[in-house]
Amino acid sequence: MRELRKTNEVIMDNALVLILMDLVARRNQTAFVGDRLKCMKLPFLAANQMFEQRAKGFNLTFFKYEHGPISKGVYSAWNHLSIL
């Protein structure tokens, strides 16, 4: 299992996470600000659906956690995007 991601993979993951949050926020007219659980589940569900369709999208590794799947890459994207 690969932990380290290349710079272009990190940039792509950050962009995909941002796009996902924006699409869901527009559809539901809600914001994800401060809701890390939703921000974690959304990329997991999207990555899982892409995996089932054999499509490449995210370069994230998810781990089992008591509240659901967790990824250090999503936290990294969260930190990068919150700085902007």
Secondary structure, 3 states (H helix, E strand, C coil): CCCCCCHHHHHHHHHHHHHHHHHHHHHHCCCCCCCHHHHHHHHHHHHHHHHHCCCCCCCCCCECCCCCCECHHHHHHHHHHHHC
